[in-house]
Amino acid sequence: MPLTYITGPTASGKSTVCEKLQNLDYETYDTDKDGIRHWLDDKTGEPAEDFKRGEAKDKLWMNQHKLGLPKSWLEKLKSEGADKPVFICGTSPIDHTESGIYDKIIVLNIDEVTQIKRIKTRTNNQYGKEKRQFDNAIKWRQATIDRYKQLGAYEIDGNQPINEIVNEILTLAS
């Protein structure tokens, strides 16, 4: 099945796109909401068995683990063979974009002014409400966009109305 990764900086519309695609009966996974991201063991790339949410870990453990999408899960999705496209919506430090697992990578691009406005007014996600998170989101906006563009991602203007964004995604994914 075609596996499409929809990504972008904080507040670019990934979750909104995911919800809209889901409402159109597409198979979608929101990495913020579906429990998909895990702390992964650097050696195996698989979820850390000993991690409990809310539990503090020492620096050694943190240096041996990264937040990411389990590659085995992505491979399973890709190999299940349905004719309908599957969409992974989100962003993660380890997302396997360099591995070639995705048939398409789409990056939602927004300008800084729009990003700031969305972070301050959104109600469906609390990330960015704390000053440290907000500062990081602004700092990493362009680097995130550039990273995916360098990987050959299709760029979509995330400032457009949601229906136009979704139509572009569906055209690219077909």
C-alpha positions, 0 to 999 in steps of 0.5 A: 500500500502507498505509505505517505508521511505528512510532516512539518513544523509545530502548528503547521496543520498535521493533526488537522489534516489527519483528522480531515483524512480520517473523516474521509475514511482514509487510514490515518495515524496521528503520531501525537494521538495514537500512541505511535511514538515511543522511546526507541533503543538506539541499538535496536530501533525498537520501543524501550521495554522499560519506559514508563510514561512520566518516569524520570530517566538518567542521562545515560538512558536518555543518551541511549534512547530517542523518541521515534516511530518504530520501523517494524511498525511502519514496515508492517503497515507498508506490507499489509497490501491494501490498495488504499493509501495510508497516512502517517501524520506528525513529526518525530526525531526518528521517523525513518524518512532516510530509509525509503520506507515512505512512498511519499513525504509531504511537508506542510510549510507555514511562515513564522507569523502564522506559526506563532498565531496558531500556537497561541490560539490552538486548543487541540494541542498544548505543545508550545504553550510553555515558553521553552516549547514555544521558543524551540518551535519557532527556532526549529520551524525553518530547519524542519521544513528544510530537512524534509525538502532536502529528502525530496519531500513535496511541499504544500503551503500550510496557510491554505484552507484545509480542504485545499491542503487535503486535495493536494495531498490526495492528488500527490498520494494517488 
